[in-house]
């Protein structure tokens, strides 16, 4: 929430959460974002978590 409306790359998220070098070819970030979407966005409108193709993820209200 500190970075509301700021696009965060998968590498930025991994560095902040796990604090180690991570393989950019892995889908672990995508899996956890899916878990978050299932908890946060399933029954609510507007959606908060958005994918920015080729960049990462952003929290925003459209």
N, CA, C and O atoms as a Maestro MAE file, in Angstrom:
{
 s_m_m2io_version
 :::
 2.0.0
}

f_m_ct {
 s_m_title
 :::
 protein
 m_atom[248] {
  # First column is atom index #
  i_m_mmod_type
  r_m_x_coord
  r_m_y_coord
  r_m_z_coord
  i_m_residue_number
  s_m_chain_name
  s_m_pdb_residue_name
  s_m_pdb_atom_name
  i_m_atomic_number
  :::
  1 25 0.815 -1.191 0.000 1 A "UNK " " N  " 7
  2 3 0.000 0.000 0.000 1 A "UNK " " CA " 6
  3 2 0.865 1.263 0.000 1 A "UNK " " C  " 6
  4 15 0.394 2.332 -0.391 1 A "UNK " " O  " 8
  5 25 2.112 1.152 0.431 2 A "UNK " " N  " 7
  6 3 2.993 2.318 0.399 2 A "UNK " " CA " 6
  7 2 3.251 2.786 -1.024 2 A "UNK " " C  " 6
  8 15 3.496 3.969 -1.262 2 A "UNK " " O  " 8
  9 25 3.195 1.860 -1.962 3 A "UNK " " N  " 7
  10 3 3.481 2.176 -3.361 3 A "UNK " " CA " 6
  11 2 2.214 2.163 -4.199 3 A "UNK " " C  " 6
  12 15 2.236 1.716 -5.346 3 A "UNK " " O  " 8
  13 25 1.117 2.643 -3.648 4 A "UNK " " N  " 7
  14 3 -0.164 2.699 -4.341 4 A "UNK " " CA " 6
  15 2 0.002 3.463 -5.651 4 A "UNK " " C  " 6
  16 15 0.564 4.558 -5.667 4 A "UNK " " O  " 8
  17 25 -0.485 2.889 -6.744 5 A "UNK " " N  " 7
  18 3 -0.429 3.433 -8.100 5 A "UNK " " CA " 6
  19 2 0.979 3.517 -8.669 5 A "UNK " " C  " 6
  20 15 1.204 4.251 -9.631 5 A "UNK " " O  " 8
  21 25 1.926 2.790 -8.105 6 A "UNK " " N  " 7
  22 3 3.280 2.698 -8.639 6 A "UNK " " CA " 6
  23 2 3.476 1.267 -9.134 6 A "UNK " " C  " 6
  24 15 3.195 0.310 -8.413 6 A "UNK " " O  " 8
  25 25 3.957 1.128 -10.360 7 A "UNK " " N  " 7
  26 3 4.188 -0.201 -10.923 7 A "UNK " " CA " 6
  27 2 5.405 -0.810 -10.243 7 A "UNK " " C  " 6
  28 15 6.478 -0.208 -10.198 7 A "UNK " " O  " 8
  29 25 5.219 -2.018 -9.714 8 A "UNK " " N  " 7
  30 3 6.308 -2.760 -9.083 8 A "UNK " " CA " 6
  31 2 6.655 -3.953 -9.954 8 A "UNK " " C  " 6
  32 15 5.778 -4.727 -10.337 8 A "UNK " " O  " 8
  33 25 7.932 -4.100 -10.264 9 A "UNK " " N  " 7
  34 3 8.374 -5.233 -11.068 9 A "UNK " " CA " 6
  35 2 8.427 -6.476 -10.194 9 A "UNK " " C  " 6
  36 15 8.421 -6.386 -8.967 9 A "UNK " " O  " 8
  37 25 8.477 -7.616 -10.826 10 A "UNK " " N  " 7
  38 3 8.583 -8.870 -10.074 10 A "UNK " " CA " 6
  39 2 9.871 -8.893 -9.256 10 A "UNK " " C  " 6
  40 15 9.878 -9.384 -8.127 10 A "UNK " " O  " 8
  41 25 10.956 -8.369 -9.812 11 A "UNK " " N  " 7
  42 3 12.232 -8.335 -9.103 11 A "UNK " " CA " 6
  43 2 12.149 -7.436 -7.876 11 A "UNK " " C  " 6
  44 15 12.675 -7.787 -6.819 11 A "UNK " " O  " 8
  45 25 11.501 -6.288 -7.998 12 A "UNK " " N  " 7
  46 3 11.337 -5.392 -6.849 12 A "UNK " " CA " 6
  47 2 10.551 -6.080 -5.739 12 A "UNK " " C  " 6
  48 15 10.897 -5.967 -4.563 12 A "UNK " " O  " 8
  49 25 9.503 -6.786 -6.115 13 A "UNK " " N  " 7
  50 3 8.682 -7.497 -5.119 13 A "UNK " " CA " 6
  51 2 9.499 -8.593 -4.452 13 A "UNK " " C  " 6
  52 15 9.470 -8.726 -3.228 13 A "UNK " " O  " 8
  53 25 10.224 -9.377 -5.235 14 A "UNK " " N  " 7
  54 3 11.030 -10.469 -4.678 14 A "UNK " " CA " 6
  55 2 12.109 -9.936 -3.748 14 A "UNK " " C  " 6
  56 15 12.329 -10.500 -2.676 14 A "UNK " " O  " 8
  57 25 12.784 -8.864 -4.136 15 A "UNK " " N  " 7
  58 3 13.829 -8.286 -3.286 15 A "UNK " " CA " 6
  59 2 13.261 -7.799 -1.959 15 A "UNK " " C  " 6
  60 15 13.901 -7.938 -0.917 15 A "UNK " " O  " 8
  61 25 12.071 -7.232 -1.998 16 A "UNK " " N  " 7
  62 3 11.479 -6.705 -0.772 16 A "UNK " " CA " 6
  63 2 10.923 -7.811 0.128 16 A "UNK " " C  " 6
  64 15 11.046 -7.739 1.350 16 A "UNK " " O  " 8
  65 25 10.319 -8.819 -0.470 17 A "UNK " " N  " 7
  66 3 9.668 -9.873 0.318 17 A "UNK " " CA " 6
  67 2 10.660 -10.926 0.788 17 A "UNK " " C  " 6
  68 15 10.687 -11.269 1.970 17 A "UNK " " O  " 8
  69 25 11.474 -11.441 -0.127 18 A "UNK " " N  " 7
  70 3 12.366 -12.539 0.229 18 A "UNK " " CA " 6
  71 2 13.803 -12.103 0.459 18 A "UNK " " C  " 6
  72 15 14.581 -12.853 1.048 18 A "UNK " " O  " 8
  73 25 14.175 -10.915 0.013 19 A "UNK " " N  " 7
  74 3 15.492 -10.349 0.254 19 A "UNK " " CA " 6
  75 2 16.643 -11.261 -0.182 19 A "UNK " " C  " 6
  76 15 17.612 -11.437 0.556 19 A "UNK " " O  " 8
  77 25 16.533 -11.832 -1.370 20 A "UNK " " N  " 7
  78 3 17.628 -12.590 -1.950 20 A "UNK " " CA " 6
  79 2 17.490 -12.559 -3.463 20 A "UNK " " C  " 6
  80 15 16.437 -12.225 -4.006 20 A "UNK " " O  " 8
  81 25 18.590 -12.918 -4.132 21 A "UNK " " N  " 7
  82 3 18.540 -12.969 -5.593 21 A "UNK " " CA " 6
  83 2 17.566 -14.046 -6.009 21 A "UNK " " C  " 6
  84 15 17.592 -15.161 -5.489 21 A "UNK " " O  " 8
  85 25 16.711 -13.704 -6.947 22 A "UNK " " N  " 7
  86 3 15.715 -14.673 -7.345 22 A "UNK " " CA " 6
  87 2 15.749 -14.826 -8.851 22 A "UNK " " C  " 6
  88 15 16.081 -13.886 -9.573 22 A "UNK " " O  " 8
  89 25 15.407 -16.004 -9.318 23 A "UNK " " N  " 7
  90 3 15.417 -16.321 -10.737 23 A "UNK " " CA " 6
  91 2 14.245 -15.623 -11.414 23 A "UNK " " C  " 6
  92 15 13.092 -15.936 -11.114 23 A "UNK " " O  " 8
  93 25 14.510 -14.685 -12.319 24 A "UNK " " N  " 7
  94 3 13.412 -13.949 -12.960 24 A "UNK " " CA " 6
  95 2 12.534 -14.825 -13.853 24 A "UNK " " C  " 6
  96 15 11.456 -14.399 -14.268 24 A "UNK " " O  " 8
  97 25 12.977 -16.023 -14.147 25 A "UNK " " N  " 7
  98 3 12.190 -16.932 -14.987 25 A "UNK " " CA " 6
  99 2 11.172 -17.733 -14.174 25 A "UNK " " C  " 6
  100 15 10.335 -18.425 -14.753 25 A "UNK " " O  " 8
  101 25 11.229 -17.650 -12.853 26 A "UNK " " N  " 7
  102 3 10.283 -18.380 -12.020 26 A "UNK " " CA " 6
  103 2 8.948 -17.631 -11.952 26 A "UNK " " C  " 6
  104 15 8.892 -16.421 -12.171 26 A "UNK " " O  " 8
  105 25 7.897 -18.352 -11.652 27 A "UNK " " N  " 7
  106 3 6.577 -17.731 -11.592 27 A "UNK " " CA " 6
  107 2 6.071 -17.584 -10.154 27 A "UNK " " C  " 6
  108 15 4.866 -17.446 -9.942 27 A "UNK " " O  " 8
  109 25 6.952 -17.613 -9.181 28 A "UNK " " N  " 7
  110 3 6.546 -17.566 -7.779 28 A "UNK " " CA " 6
  111 2 5.805 -16.258 -7.458 28 A "UNK " " C  " 6
  112 15 4.844 -16.276 -6.689 28 A "UNK " " O  " 8
  113 25 6.227 -15.150 -8.022 29 A "UNK " " N  " 7
  114 3 5.546 -13.878 -7.781 29 A "UNK " " CA " 6
  115 2 4.133 -13.939 -8.349 29 A "UNK " " C  " 6
  116 15 3.180 -13.511 -7.698 29 A "UNK " " O  " 8
  117 25 3.998 -14.470 -9.561 30 A "UNK " " N  " 7
  118 3 2.681 -14.589 -10.192 30 A "UNK " " CA " 6
  119 2 1.743 -15.460 -9.362 30 A "UNK " " C  " 6
  120 15 0.555 -15.163 -9.245 30 A "UNK " " O  " 8
  121 25 2.270 -16.521 -8.794 31 A "UNK " " N  " 7
  122 3 1.463 -17.419 -7.969 31 A "UNK " " CA " 6
  123 2 0.950 -16.679 -6.728 31 A "UNK " " C  " 6
  124 15 -0.229 -16.781 -6.389 31 A "UNK " " O  " 8
  125 25 1.826 -15.940 -6.055 32 A "UNK " " N  " 7
  126 3 1.410 -15.227 -4.849 32 A "UNK " " CA " 6
  127 2 0.474 -14.062 -5.166 32 A "UNK " " C  " 6
  128 15 -0.410 -13.750 -4.368 32 A "UNK " " O  " 8
  129 25 0.653 -13.420 -6.310 33 A "UNK " " N  " 7
  130 3 -0.281 -12.368 -6.711 33 A "UNK " " CA " 6
  131 2 -1.658 -12.984 -6.959 33 A "UNK " " C  " 6
  132 15 -2.674 -12.376 -6.624 33 A "UNK " " O  " 8
  133 25 -1.701 -14.166 -7.533 34 A "UNK " " N  " 7
  134 3 -2.974 -14.869 -7.723 34 A "UNK " " CA " 6
  135 2 -3.632 -15.168 -6.377 34 A "UNK " " C  " 6
  136 15 -4.843 -15.002 -6.232 34 A "UNK " " O  " 8
  137 25 -2.842 -15.609 -5.387 35 A "UNK " " N  " 7
  138 3 -3.386 -15.841 -4.043 35 A "UNK " " CA " 6
  139 2 -3.980 -14.551 -3.480 35 A "UNK " " C  " 6
  140 15 -5.078 -14.562 -2.924 35 A "UNK " " O  " 8
  141 25 -3.256 -13.438 -3.624 36 A "UNK " " N  " 7
  142 3 -3.758 -12.155 -3.132 36 A "UNK " " CA " 6
  143 2 -5.042 -11.741 -3.848 36 A "UNK " " C  " 6
  144 15 -5.990 -11.270 -3.219 36 A "UNK " " O  " 8
  145 25 -5.061 -11.918 -5.150 37 A "UNK " " N  " 7
  146 3 -6.273 -11.580 -5.908 37 A "UNK " " CA " 6
  147 2 -7.463 -12.400 -5.433 37 A "UNK " " C  " 6
  148 15 -8.571 -11.877 -5.314 37 A "UNK " " O  " 8
  149 25 -7.243 -13.676 -5.162 38 A "UNK " " N  " 7
  150 3 -8.328 -14.528 -4.683 38 A "UNK " " CA " 6
  151 2 -8.860 -14.056 -3.335 38 A "UNK " " C  " 6
  152 15 -10.052 -14.196 -3.062 38 A "UNK " " O  " 8
  153 25 -8.004 -13.507 -2.499 39 A "UNK " " N  " 7
  154 3 -8.432 -13.023 -1.193 39 A "UNK " " CA " 6
  155 2 -9.026 -11.621 -1.253 39 A "UNK " " C  " 6
  156 15 -9.992 -11.327 -0.549 39 A "UNK " " O  " 8
  157 25 -8.461 -10.759 -2.081 40 A "UNK " " N  " 7
  158 3 -8.844 -9.348 -2.081 40 A "UNK " " CA " 6
  159 2 -9.899 -9.014 -3.125 40 A "UNK " " C  " 6
  160 15 -10.880 -8.333 -2.829 40 A "UNK " " O  " 8
  161 25 -9.694 -9.495 -4.347 41 A "UNK " " N  " 7
  162 3 -10.494 -9.025 -5.477 41 A "UNK " " CA " 6
  163 2 -11.646 -9.924 -5.900 41 A "UNK " " C  " 6
  164 15 -12.422 -9.534 -6.773 41 A "UNK " " O  " 8
  165 25 -11.789 -11.095 -5.328 42 A "UNK " " N  " 7
  166 3 -12.782 -12.051 -5.808 42 A "UNK " " CA " 6
  167 2 -14.198 -11.494 -5.791 42 A "UNK " " C  " 6
  168 15 -14.892 -11.560 -6.806 42 A "UNK " " O  " 8
  169 25 -14.635 -10.958 -4.689 43 A "UNK " " N  " 7
  170 3 -16.024 -10.531 -4.561 43 A "UNK " " CA " 6
  171 2 -16.192 -9.023 -4.502 43 A "UNK " " C  " 6
  172 15 -17.254 -8.530 -4.124 43 A "UNK " " O  " 8
  173 25 -15.177 -8.305 -4.864 44 A "UNK " " N  " 7
  174 3 -15.230 -6.857 -4.717 44 A "UNK " " CA " 6
  175 2 -15.009 -6.133 -6.038 44 A "UNK " " C  " 6
  176 15 -14.227 -6.568 -6.883 44 A "UNK " " O  " 8
  177 25 -15.701 -5.043 -6.192 45 A "UNK " " N  " 7
  178 3 -15.502 -4.135 -7.328 45 A "UNK " " CA " 6
  179 2 -15.249 -2.756 -6.761 45 A "UNK " " C  " 6
  180 15 -15.895 -2.408 -5.773 45 A "UNK " " O  " 8
  181 25 -14.399 -1.977 -7.282 46 A "UNK " " N  " 7
  182 3 -13.479 -2.243 -8.382 46 A "UNK " " CA " 6
  183 2 -12.298 -3.101 -7.919 46 A "UNK " " C  " 6
  184 15 -11.981 -3.155 -6.731 46 A "UNK " " O  " 8
  185 25 -11.671 -3.751 -8.858 47 A "UNK " " N  " 7
  186 3 -10.499 -4.574 -8.563 47 A "UNK " " CA " 6
  187 2 -9.331 -3.672 -8.175 47 A "UNK " " C  " 6
  188 15 -9.187 -2.569 -8.701 47 A "UNK " " O  " 8
  189 25 -8.495 -4.152 -7.247 48 A "UNK " " N  " 7
  190 3 -7.367 -3.353 -6.771 48 A "UNK " " CA " 6
  191 2 -6.041 -3.732 -7.418 48 A "UNK " " C  " 6
  192 15 -5.220 -2.859 -7.698 48 A "UNK " " O  " 8
  193 25 -5.822 -5.020 -7.659 49 A "UNK " " N  " 7
  194 3 -4.541 -5.487 -8.193 49 A "UNK " " CA " 6
  195 2 -4.645 -5.600 -9.705 49 A "UNK " " C  " 6
  196 15 -5.501 -6.311 -10.233 49 A "UNK " " O  " 8
  197 25 -3.754 -4.883 -10.399 50 A "UNK " " N  " 7
  198 3 -3.757 -4.882 -11.855 50 A "UNK " " CA " 6
  199 2 -2.389 -5.313 -12.377 50 A "UNK " " C  " 6
  200 15 -1.355 -4.990 -11.793 50 A "UNK " " O  " 8
  201 25 -2.405 -6.046 -13.488 51 A "UNK " " N  " 7
  202 3 -1.180 -6.443 -14.157 51 A "UNK " " CA " 6
  203 2 -0.840 -5.413 -15.216 51 A "UNK " " C  " 6
  204 15 -1.698 -4.995 -15.993 51 A "UNK " " O  " 8
  205 25 0.423 -5.009 -15.238 52 A "UNK " " N  " 7
  206 3 0.929 -4.126 -16.290 52 A "UNK " " CA " 6
  207 2 1.828 -4.997 -17.155 52 A "UNK " " C  " 6
  208 15 2.941 -5.345 -16.760 52 A "UNK " " O  " 8
  209 25 1.333 -5.349 -18.345 53 A "UNK " " N  " 7
  210 3 2.054 -6.280 -19.208 53 A "UNK " " CA " 6
  211 2 3.473 -5.815 -19.469 53 A "UNK " " C  " 6
  212 15 3.714 -4.668 -19.846 53 A "UNK " " O  " 8
  213 25 4.419 -6.742 -19.258 54 A "UNK " " N  " 7
  214 3 5.817 -6.463 -19.499 54 A "UNK " " CA " 6
  215 2 6.489 -5.648 -18.414 54 A "UNK " " C  " 6
  216 15 7.681 -5.358 -18.509 54 A "UNK " " O  " 8
  217 25 5.743 -5.271 -17.377 55 A "UNK " " N  " 7
  218 3 6.325 -4.432 -16.333 55 A "UNK " " CA " 6
  219 2 6.189 -5.036 -14.943 55 A "UNK " " C  " 6
  220 15 7.189 -5.185 -14.241 55 A "UNK " " O  " 8
  221 25 4.963 -5.389 -14.526 56 A "UNK " " N  " 7
  222 3 4.747 -5.924 -13.197 56 A "UNK " " CA " 6
  223 2 3.323 -5.757 -12.740 56 A "UNK " " C  " 6
  224 15 2.381 -6.047 -13.477 56 A "UNK " " O  " 8
  225 25 3.168 -5.282 -11.501 57 A "UNK " " N  " 7
  226 3 1.835 -5.147 -10.903 57 A "UNK " " CA " 6
  227 2 1.675 -3.772 -10.294 57 A "UNK " " C  " 6
  228 15 2.650 -3.106 -9.945 57 A "UNK " " O  " 8
  229 25 0.414 -3.358 -10.172 58 A "UNK " " N  " 7
  230 3 0.119 -2.066 -9.565 58 A "UNK " " CA " 6
  231 2 -1.180 -2.181 -8.778 58 A "UNK " " C  " 6
  232 15 -2.094 -2.902 -9.178 58 A "UNK " " O  " 8
  233 25 -1.260 -1.466 -7.656 59 A "UNK " " N  " 7
  234 3 -2.489 -1.355 -6.875 59 A "UNK " " CA " 6
  235 2 -3.144 -0.043 -7.265 59 A "UNK " " C  " 6
  236 15 -2.536 1.019 -7.126 59 A "UNK " " O  " 8
  237 25 -4.379 -0.102 -7.753 60 A "UNK " " N  " 7
  238 3 -5.070 1.138 -8.089 60 A "UNK " " CA " 6
  239 2 -6.562 0.887 -8.185 60 A "UNK " " C  " 6
  240 15 -7.020 -0.240 -8.372 60 A "UNK " " O  " 8
  241 25 -7.294 1.965 -8.054 61 A "UNK " " N  " 7
  242 3 -8.734 1.944 -8.226 61 A "UNK " " CA " 6
  243 2 -9.026 2.671 -9.530 61 A "UNK " " C  " 6
  244 15 -8.617 3.817 -9.717 61 A "UNK " " O  " 8
  245 25 -9.722 2.012 -10.412 62 A "UNK " " N  " 7
  246 3 -10.012 2.637 -11.708 62 A "UNK " " CA " 6
  247 2 -11.323 3.359 -11.680 62 A "UNK " " C  " 6
  248 15 -11.727 3.944 -12.685 62 A "UNK " " O  " 8
  :::
 }
 m_bond[247] {
  # First column is bond index #
  i_m_from
  i_m_to
  i_m_order
  :::
  1 1 2 1
  2 2 3 1
  3 3 4 2
  4 3 5 1
  5 5 6 1
  6 6 7 1
  7 7 8 2
  8 7 9 1
  9 9 10 1
  10 10 11 1
  11 11 12 2
  12 11 13 1
  13 13 14 1
  14 14 15 1
  15 15 16 2
  16 15 17 1
  17 17 18 1
  18 18 19 1
  19 19 20 2
  20 19 21 1
  21 21 22 1
  22 22 23 1
  23 23 24 2
  24 23 25 1
  25 25 26 1
  26 26 27 1
  27 27 28 2
  28 27 29 1
  29 29 30 1
  30 30 31 1
  31 31 32 2
  32 31 33 1
  33 33 34 1
  34 34 35 1
  35 35 36 2
  36 35 37 1
  37 37 38 1
  38 38 39 1
  39 39 40 2
  40 39 41 1
  41 41 42 1
  42 42 43 1
  43 43 44 2
  44 43 45 1
  45 45 46 1
  46 46 47 1
  47 47 48 2
  48 47 49 1
  49 49 50 1
  50 50 51 1
  51 51 52 2
  52 51 53 1
  53 53 54 1
  54 54 55 1
  55 55 56 2
  56 55 57 1
  57 57 58 1
  58 58 59 1
  59 59 60 2
  60 59 61 1
  61 61 62 1
  62 62 63 1
  63 63 64 2
  64 63 65 1
  65 65 66 1
  66 66 67 1
  67 67 68 2
  68 67 69 1
  69 69 70 1
  70 70 71 1
  71 71 72 2
  72 71 73 1
  73 73 74 1
  74 74 75 1
  75 75 76 2
  76 75 77 1
  77 77 78 1
  78 78 79 1
  79 79 80 2
  80 79 81 1
  81 81 82 1
  82 82 83 1
  83 83 84 2
  84 83 85 1
  85 85 86 1
  86 86 87 1
  87 87 88 2
  88 87 89 1
  89 89 90 1
  90 90 91 1
  91 91 92 2
  92 91 93 1
  93 93 94 1
  94 94 95 1
  95 95 96 2
  96 95 97 1
  97 97 98 1
  98 98 99 1
  99 99 100 2
  100 99 101 1
  101 101 102 1
  102 102 103 1
  103 103 104 2
  104 103 105 1
  105 105 106 1
  106 106 107 1
  107 107 108 2
  108 107 109 1
  109 109 110 1
  110 110 111 1
  111 111 112 2
  112 111 113 1
  113 113 114 1
  114 114 115 1
  115 115 116 2
  116 115 117 1
  117 117 118 1
  118 118 119 1
  119 119 120 2
  120 119 121 1
  121 121 122 1
  122 122 123 1
  123 123 124 2
  124 123 125 1
  125 125 126 1
  126 126 127 1
  127 127 128 2
  128 127 129 1
  129 129 130 1
  130 130 131 1
  131 131 132 2
  132 131 133 1
  133 133 134 1
  134 134 135 1
  135 135 136 2
  136 135 137 1
  137 137 138 1
  138 138 139 1
  139 139 140 2
  140 139 141 1
  141 141 142 1
  142 142 143 1
  143 143 144 2
  144 143 145 1
  145 145 146 1
  146 146 147 1
  147 147 148 2
  148 147 149 1
  149 149 150 1
  150 150 151 1
  151 151 152 2
  152 151 153 1
  153 153 154 1
  154 154 155 1
  155 155 156 2
  156 155 157 1
  157 157 158 1
  158 158 159 1
  159 159 160 2
  160 159 161 1
  161 161 162 1
  162 162 163 1
  163 163 164 2
  164 163 165 1
  165 165 166 1
  166 166 167 1
  167 167 168 2
  168 167 169 1
  169 169 170 1
  170 170 171 1
  171 171 172 2
  172 171 173 1
  173 173 174 1
  174 174 175 1
  175 175 176 2
  176 175 177 1
  177 177 178 1
  178 178 179 1
  179 179 180 2
  180 179 181 1
  181 181 182 1
  182 182 183 1
  183 183 184 2
  184 183 185 1
  185 185 186 1
  186 186 187 1
  187 187 188 2
  188 187 189 1
  189 189 190 1
  190 190 191 1
  191 191 192 2
  192 191 193 1
  193 193 194 1
  194 194 195 1
  195 195 196 2
  196 195 197 1
  197 197 198 1
  198 198 199 1
  199 199 200 2
  200 199 201 1
  201 201 202 1
  202 202 203 1
  203 203 204 2
  204 203 205 1
  205 205 206 1
  206 206 207 1
  207 207 208 2
  208 207 209 1
  209 209 210 1
  210 210 211 1
  211 211 212 2
  212 211 213 1
  213 213 214 1
  214 214 215 1
  215 215 216 2
  216 215 217 1
  217 217 218 1
  218 218 219 1
  219 219 220 2
  220 219 221 1
  221 221 222 1
  222 222 223 1
  223 223 224 2
  224 223 225 1
  225 225 226 1
  226 226 227 1
  227 227 228 2
  228 227 229 1
  229 229 230 1
  230 230 231 1
  231 231 232 2
  232 231 233 1
  233 233 234 1
  234 234 235 1
  235 235 236 2
  236 235 237 1
  237 237 238 1
  238 238 239 1
  239 239 240 2
  240 239 241 1
  241 241 242 1
  242 242 243 1
  243 243 244 2
  244 243 245 1
  245 245 246 1
  246 246 247 1
  247 247 248 2
  :::
 }
}
